[in-house]
Amino acid sequence: MYQERIVLSPKEILEKEFKLDTRGYRPQEVDKFLDTVISDYEEMFSIIRELDRDKKDLIEENMQLKQEIRNLKTKLDVVNKTPGDFNNADLLRRLSNLEKIVYGDNSNR
């Protein structure tokens, strides 16, 4: 994914040979090559910064998800420790009985 953003490989840098001119290496050729190397280094550091940001975001998300898992496990433990086996019908029946106690039995009216 990131390899296509880098022009030179380490092997290409190592094996680069410049043509000799009357006074040594051709300065334009060396300068052009060094410009490419500098560009690749800048791109590499940019990629490293992106990856560091992504890593930080993933670590934060991972911590949040772990906290959510802990919270859900705690809630599940509370539900599992609640005495009795309740279902909706049981809850409605109990609620109805409580309403009769609080508001009185209106079935005689």
N, C-alpha and C positions, 0 to 999 in steps of 0.2 A: 504494500500500500504506500509506504513512504519511500521505497527504493526508487521509484520513478521520479522522485523530486531531487534526487542526488545524481549529478552528471558523472562524476568520476568515482571509480572504485579504488580501494586502497592499492590493489594490484596495478591499476593503470598509473597511479601516481608514482609508485615504486619503479615501474618499468619505463617511465617516460624518458625519451632520449631527444635531446635538442640537436639541431643541425649546427655545425660549426661555420662560423663566418671568418673573415680574415682577422678579426680582432677577438674571436671567441664565439660564444653562443649568440644567436640572433636575438637582440633585445625584445623585438616585437613578439616573437614566438614565446619567449619566456614570460613576458608580461601578460600575454593572452592566457597562457596556461595558469599563471598565478591568479589571475582574475577569476578563472573558473574554480580554482581551489578555494579562494576566498568566498565566492558565491556559495559553493557547496557547504563550507563551514557555517556560514550564516544560516543556510537552510537547515542544516543539521541541528543547530542550536534552537532554531524556531520549532523544529519537530520535537526536540527534547522538552521545551517549555509547554507545548501542546500536550504531550504525553504526561507531564507532571501535573498539569491542570486536570486532565482526565483521571489520572490516578487519585488525586485529592478528592475529586467529585465522587468517584467510586468508593473510596474509603468512607466518606461521609454517608453516602447512601447505604453502604453495608452496615455501618454503625446504627443508622436509623432503623433498618430492617431487623437487626438483631434486637434492638430495644423493643420494637413492635412484637417480635416473637416472644420476648420475655413477658411483656404485658399480657399477651394473649394466653400464654401458659399459666400465668397467675390467675387470670379470669377463669380459665378452664378448671384449674384446681379448686377455685371457690365454687364453681358450679358442681363439680364432681363431689365435693364435700357436703353439699346441701343435703340434709336428710330427706328421705322419701323420694319416690319416683313420681315426678309431676308431669302432667301433660296439660294441654289446653282445657280439656273438659274438667279436670280436677280444679284448675285455677278458676274457671268460670263458676263452678259449684261453690267453691269457697268464697268467692266474691259475692255471689248471690246470698249466701248465708250471712256474711258480714253486713250486707245492705239490709237484710231483714232485722238484724240486731240493732243497727244504727237507726234506721228509719222506721222500724216497726214492721210488723207483718201486715201488709196491705191486702192480703188475699181475702179477708173477711168483708171488705168494703164493696 
